[in-house]
Amino acid sequence: MKFSGVKELSKDKRGLFLVVIFTACAFVGFSSQSMAQTKPIIYQLLPRLFGNKQSQNIPYGTIQQNGSGKFADINNKALDGIKELGVSHVWYTGVIAHASLTDYSAFGIPTADADVVKGRAGSPYAISDYYDVDPDLAVDVKDRMLEFEALIARTHQKGMKVIIDFVPNHVARSYYSLAKPAGIKDFGAEDDLGKSFSPVNDYYYIPGKDLVVPVRNELANALRPLEDQNFKEIPAKATGNNVFSAIPSKDDWYETVKLNYGLDYANGEQQYFNPRPGVWLKMRDILSYWAVKGVDGFRCDMAEMVPVEFWEWVIPELKMKHPGLIFIGEAYNPAVYQTYLTKGHFDYLYDKVGLYDGLKKLIRNEEGANVQEISKVWQVQTAGFGNRMLSFLENHDEERIASAGFAGDPTLAIPAMVVSATLSAGPVMLYFGQEVGEPGKGIEGFGKEDNRTTIFDYWGVPEHQKWMNNGAFDGALLDSKQQNLRAFYKDLMHIATSSRAITKGDILEIPLGESRMYAFLRYTDGQRLLIVANFDASKVLERNLEIPVSILKNLGIKEGKDLLSKLKVENTSQSLYLKVLPQTAQIIEF
């Protein structure tokens, strides 16, 4: 097969171009194979932070001062290190171009106004061009899309799939696509600005009112040179978090504007879905654009803020042409979970309001924390569809486990992580740095001392950088506690994905009569696992535990072994002797 134009590229760019072509040729074969791993393990990372080697970390620093990771930094060694954690999917967060204060005008990319940008790097969820990637992440800005396509190729070559964000509910106030394909029209290009709502408008307006940008007093001294309150928007548009006012507050998503999916919010959310709104068609085209590039799935931001009827239409539309795609919905209302999974066709939804919230209370040893919250999740809240709920203990929105505001010590989350990984056959998500105890410490800029790793600023991530070891990705700078923690995650993910009892088995809760100790069986005809988690801060769980006769099936117990510690567990023909230390867990195969 002959490709014109290769000779005209430099040697480095020819290599990059050929890697991308290899992906295009190999991708069909790759995606047609069914994954041997039936329990997805998703690893979330921000390329801007993941590969950044600079460590001076000046609050509100520029990209020149604090640096930025690149697509190219996520090289084969980095991907090998991710893969050894049992990862099947890598969620590359912040790939799509978003509003930023870094000047790329030399490349035709406008610089956003600081009045409506959070942090110097900007929020990855204030999309400025759906058909482009973040120039911060490219070694050569002109080749930024080629560099991302090469990362897709590398990820696939390592046997992992690629997930990116799809942000359907809102876009940046400065949205304008330079990279859109021919024939594609920008959001709002044909809107009637005199109407607050119209079925054919892409945005919601406050006619006759100018936008009044909120002042962030706590950052005024640092930002005053850039934030001059001179941003003009006439008429004002509704914010991404449904504030239909020209005067949003500093706590609103004022940097974004709400997209119109055919709901008239001023009149009881009256629906105008026929004919299909223009936003529906534009979003389908955007999803298709990225799927053709080899993206395997989408984490859909604030999915429940978009009408389920859109998902009901668009997900089957995409899967007809790309049957291997997966859609993960960020949703926080348990009352709509089943609707978005069935009618909306999502593959998976976040299990935050339920499992995450309950486990966090237990990790923090909060007053009133009780393992019955775990029971309530799988027996009531997600009964019948628990295998389609994505579990996690960290992501970009949540506090770091190792932070002072959460647990302080990342090993205190071991019981919760064991439960999170084994309670169902659904996906488990890890956030980069979680496996080495990154505490998310520091006043980064827009990201304050909030126990999180900033998504708004240029920043080095210190404990993760120890594993990165200046690009060697060998963990040589980690201390022994961090090495042991990473080994735990590696072992746990291997158990969770290779044990048929977890990926295919039934579940039976074993009452312990303790408010901070939890036990359950995962079992098939060929494998039986007892998972025991002791969340208590001081009490040892020590007892003989009788295994139900229905599980033993007259076979008895020949040998018990904790798969995590590899130590033998004493047993009789019908019972296992448990000794589970405070804030630890065991996975006993018997």
N, C-alpha and C positions, 0 to 999 in steps of 0.2 A: 504494500500500500504506500502510495507516494503522497507526501505532504509538502505543499509549496510553502515557501517563506522560511524554512528552517535555516537555510544557508545564511540568510541575512542577519540572524540573531548571533549575539556573542556566544562563546563557548558555554559560559555558565547558564545563559538563558536558553540555549539549545537543550541543555540537560534538563532544565526545569520544564521546558515545553514537551520534551519526550516523556518525562514522568507523567505529565498530565495526559498525553495521548495514550500512554500505557493504561492509565486508569479507565479512559473511555473505552478501550478495547476489552479490558479485563472485567469491567464492572458488571456487565450482563451475566457473565459466568459466576461472579462472586455472589451477586444478589439473588441468583436463582437457587443457590444452595440453602437448604434449611440449616439453621444454626444447631449444632449439637447441644449447645448450652440452652436449656429451656428456662432457666431463671436469669433474667437480665441483671447484670451488675453495671451500673452507670457511674461514670467518673466525671464529675463536673469540674471544669477549669476555665479560668479567664486567660486567654493567651497573653493579654497585656501584662498580667501579673505572673503567670506561670514561669515564663522563661526570662524574667527580668533579673539580671545579675547585679544591678546597682543597689547599694544598701545605705546610702546616706540619708534617705528618707526625710527630706525637708517638707514640713507641712505646707500643703497647697503648692508643691513644687511643680515646675514645668517638666515636660518630657526630657528636656536637655539636662535638668538637674537630677531627676529621679529615675529616668529611664523608662523603657517599655519593652516587654517581651515581644517577640515576633513569631509569626507562623513557623519560620525556619528553625526557631529554638526548640520546637517540639519535634525533635529529630528521632531517628530510630532508637537511640539509647533511651530517650525519654519515654517513647512509646513502649519499649520493652519493660521499663519500670512500672508503667501503668498496667500493662498486660499481666504482669506477674501477680497483681492483686486480684486476678480473676475477672477483670473488666471485659465486658462484651461490647459496650457502647461508650463513646467519649462525647460528652456534651460540651461543645466549644461555645462558651458564653461570651457575648459581646463581639461577635464576628461581623454582623451587619453594621453598615455605616450609621453612626449616631452623632448627634450634635456635640461639638467639642470646641474648646478654645484654642487649640493648637493650629497654627497658621499653615495651611496647605494651599494657599491661593496660587502659588506657583504652578500647581497641578490642576488649576481650575476648580478647586473645591473651596466653597465659601466658608469663612470662619463664622461660627455662630455668635450671637450676642450674649454676653455674660449674664445679662439680666434673666435669661431663660435657659441657663445651663447650670446643672448641679455639679460642682467640681470642675477642675481644669480639663480632665479627660472626658467628662460628661457621662450621663447615665446610659448604659447599654440599652435601656428601654425607652429612650427618646430617639427613635429611628429617624434619620434625616434622608436616607436614600435606601429603599428596600432592595435595589438592584446592585448595590455596591458593598464593598467590605471596608472595614475601618482602616484608614491609611496608617494609623499608628502601628499596625501589626505587620507592615511590609518592610523588608530590607530596601527594596526599590519600589517607591510608591507607584510608579507607572505600571509595575507588574503585580500589583497587589492581588488581583483576582487569580492570576496564574499561581502566585505563591499559596493562596488558599486552596486552590485545586490540587496543588502538589501535596499539601497536608492531607487532604481527603485521600489521595493516592497512598501516602505512607500509612495512614490509619487502616485502610483496607488491606494493604499488604501484610499488616500485622494481625489480620483476622478480626479486627474490631470495626464497628460501625460508627457512623458520624451522626450526631444530633446537633442541631442549632436551634436558637430561639426563633419563634414566630410570635410577633407582638401584634395581635390583631385589633386590640381595643383602642390604641392611640398612637400618635406619631409626634415627632418634635414640632414645635411651633415654626421652626425654620425649614420644614420638610420641602425638599425640591430634588427630584431625581435627575442627575446628570447622566447616569449610566443606563437608564431604562431603554429597553429594546424599541425599535421602530414601531409606531402604532399605539404605544402605551401612553395614556394620558395621566398626568399627575392628579393626586387627590385635590379636590377643590377647584380644578381648572375651569369647570363649567358651572360652579355653584351660583345660586342666586343669593347674593350677600344681604339682601333686604328681608329675608325670611329666617326666622329663628329655626324653623324646621321645614324641610321639604323632602318628600320621598326620593327626589332625584339629587339632593345635595349630598356631598361626602362628609361635611362637617355640620356642627350645630353652632349657631351664631347668637350674639346678643346685639341685635340691630341698633344702631345709633349710639353705641357705647364703645369707648376706647378701653383697651385692656389696661388695667392698673397692676403693674408687677409688684408683688410683695417685697418688702425689705427684710432681709435676714439679719436681724440686729446682732445675733451672737457672732456673726462672721464679718460684721461691717468693716472693722479696721483692716482685716486682711484683704477683703474683696473690693473695697471702695474704689481703688484705681481702675478696676474692670467693670464693676457694676455701677452704672451711672443713672439708672432708672429712665433711660431714654429710648428703650425698646418701644417700637410703635406697632400696634396691631389694631386695625380699624376695618370692620367692627371686631370686637373681641369674640373669641371662640370659647366654647365650653372646655373645661379641663378634662384630662384623662380619667379623673376619678369622679366624673359626673357632677361637677360644680357648674351650674348654668348661671354664672354671674361674671361680670366684668372685673370683679375685685376678689380674686381668689386669695386664700391665706397662704402663709409661708409653709404650712404643713400639707397643702394640697399638691397635687401633681401638676403644678402650674406650668412646668416646662413642656408639658404635652397637651395635645388637643384630642378630644374624643371623636372617634369615627362613627358615622351614621350607618347603622345596619338596617334602617327602616323602622326604628322605634321612635314614636313621638312621645317623649317623656313628659311633655307638658299636658298631655291628654291621656293620662292613665296607661302609658306605654302602648298606645294603639299601634298595631302592626301594619306595615306596608311592605309585604314580602313578594307581592305579585303585581307587576313584573319584578324580577330579582333586582335589588338595589345595585347601583354601580360599584359600591364598596365590595359586595360579594364577589363580583366578577374580577375586580382588581386583585383581591386577595387570593383568589384561585390561581390567577396568572402568576402571582409572586411565589406561591407554594410550588407550582409547576416548574418555575424557573430554577429553583434551588434543587428540586428533586432530579431534574435533568443533569445537574452538575454532579450528582452522586451522593447528595445528602440522603441519609437513610431514615431520618425521623425528625420530628419537631416537638420541642417543649413549648407549649402554647401558653403564653403569659396571660394571666387573669382570664382564663377561658370562660368562666361563668359570667363575666361582664359582657359577653357577646351572646346573642340569642342562640339557643340550642338548635334552632331551625337552620342556622347557617352551617353549623357543624354537621347536622343531619344531611345536608346537601354536599358540602365541600369535601368531606373525608372520603365518602365513596367515590366521588369524582376523581380524586387524586389516586385512590387505590386501584381504580380500573386500569390506569396506565402504569402505576408503580405499586404493585401488590405487596411489596415487602416493607412499605413505609410504616412507621409507627407514630402515633400521636399521643403525647402525654399532656394532660390538662392540669394547669395550676388551678385548683378549686378548693374553697374553704367552707363550703356550706354542705354539710352531710345530707341535708334534705334533698339536694339535687344530684347527688352522686350517681344514683342509679339511672336517672334520666340522661345524664351526660354520657354514661357508659353504654346505654342501650339505644335510646333515640339518637344521641349525639355521636355514636360510633367511636368514642375514644378508646384507645387500647388500655391506657392506664390513667389514673388520677392520683394526685398527691394524697398521702395519708397523714396530714398534719393535725387537723382538728379531730383528735382521736388518739392514734397511736403515738405520734410525736409528742403531743402536749402531755399525755399521761406518762410517758417514759421520762420526759424532762423533769417532771415533778419528783419522780422516784430517784433520778440521778442526783438531784439537788437536795434530796432528803427533806423535802418540804413537809410542813405539818399537814396532815390529812392525806398525804400521798398514799395510794393504795393500788395493789396489783389488780383489783377488780376493774380498774379502768382499762387494763389490757383485755380482760375477759369481755367487757362491754363492746370493745371495738369489733372483735371477730365474731362474737355471738349475736350481736344486735346491729351495730352501725354498718358493718360491711358484710353482713351475713349473705352468703350466696355469690358475692363478687369480690371477696377478699384477695383473691389471686390477681386482681386487676388494680390493686392499690400499691402505689410506690412508697416504700418506707425509707426514712432517712433520719439522721440525727444532726446533720449540718447541711446547709446550702448558703447561697450568697445573701439570703434574707435573714437568716437566723444567727443567733449568737454562737460563737465558737465554743465547743465543749471545754477547751482548756482556758477560756477567758475567766477573768476574776468574777464576772457577773453570772457565769453559768456554773461550772463545776470546779474550775481552777486546775484540777488534776485530770488529764484526759483518760487515765485508766479507770476513773470512777464510772465511765460510761460503758465499760466492758459488758456488764450484765444486760444493759439496754441494747447494746449493739448485737449481742447474741440473740435476744428476742426479736429484734428488728429484722435480722437476717434469716431467721428460721421459722417464724410464725406462719408464713404463707409461701406460696410459690411465686408471689409477685416480685417485682424488681426491687433491688436495694440500690440506693445512691450514696456515693461517697463524694465529699468535697475536697479538692486538692489541699493538702496540708493537714487534713483531719488525721491521716494515718501516722503523722509524726508529732501531733499535739500542737499545731499552730494556734496561738492564743488570740490573734487578731488585735494586738495591742498597739496603741499609738493614735495620736491626733493627726489624721492624714490630710485633712483639708475640709471638704464637705463632709467626709466621713469623720465623725467625732470619736471620742473615746466611748464607743458604744458596743464593745465586745465583738465586733464584726470586722472582717477584712473588707476594706473599702472597694466598692465597684465604681466609684466616681472619680478617683484620683490616680495619678501615677505613683507607684509605690513598690518597694521591695518587700517580700514576705519572708521574714527572717528564718523561721524554723524550716519552712519549705526550702529555702535557699541552701540550708545545710544538706538536705537530701540531694538537691540539684548539684551542689559542689562545683560551681562555676562551669556547668555544662557537662560534667562527667556523668551525672545522674546515677551515682553509685552509693550515695548515703554515707560517704566516708567521714563527713563532719558531724553526723548524728551521735549523740551520746548513747550509752547502753540502754537507757530507759526508752528512748525513741526507737532504737533498733528493735527492741522487744515489742513495742507497740505496733510497729509496722509489720512485724512477723505475725502478731496476733491477727491483724486485719487480713493478711495474706492467707493464713490458715483458715480463718473463719469463712472467707469468701470461697475458698476451695471446697470446704465442707458443704456450704450452702448450695453450691452449683453442682456438685458431683454426687450428692446423696439423693437417691431416688425417693427416700422417705420424705424429704423436704420438697422436692420438685413435683412429686406425683402423689404423695401419701395423704392419709387422713390425719386428723388431729383429735386428740382427747385431752382435756384439761385434767390434771391430777391435783385435787385440793390438798393444800398443806396447812390450812388453818392459820396462816400468817399473812399479815397485811402487806409485808414488804418482801415476800418470797413467792416465787411463781414457778410452777412446773407443768409441763405438758408433754405428751407423746406425739411424735410424728412417725407414722408406720405404714408399711406396705406388707405384702406377703413375704417379701424377701429381706426387709430391713426394718429394724425397730430402734428408734432414738428416743431417749429421755432428755429433755432440755430443762435444766434447772438454773434459775437466776436468783441470786441472793442480793437484793438491793439494800439490805439493812447495813447500817454503818458500823455496827459493833457485834451483832449476834451471829454466831456460827449455826448453820443449818446442819444438824447431825441427827440421823435417824435411819432405821431400816424402812425402806419404802416398798410396800407390797405392790406388785404389778398386777393389774386386772387379769383375771383368767381369760377373758375374751381376747386379750392381746397375746398372751402366751400360747394359746391354742394347743395346750397339752405338750408343747415343745420344751417348756422350762427355760431357764437361763443357764447357758453354759459358761459365758464369760462376759464381763462388763469392762468397758474401756472408755475413758474420757478422751474424745478425739482431739480436744484442744491441748491438754497436757501430755497426752499419750500414755497416761498412767492407768494401771489396772484398777478397777473398782470392785471391791469385795462384794460377793453375791451368794445367795442360796439359789435353790431351783426356782423360787418364786419371788425373791426380793433383791433389792440392791441397797447396799449400805452407802448412805450419802454423808459426806462431810464437805460442805461447801462453805468456804470462808466468806466473811463479809465483803460485799461489793465485788464478788467474782461470779463466774458461771461455769457450768459444765455441760457438755454435749456427750451423753453416755450412749454408746452403741452396745446392745446386748442381744 
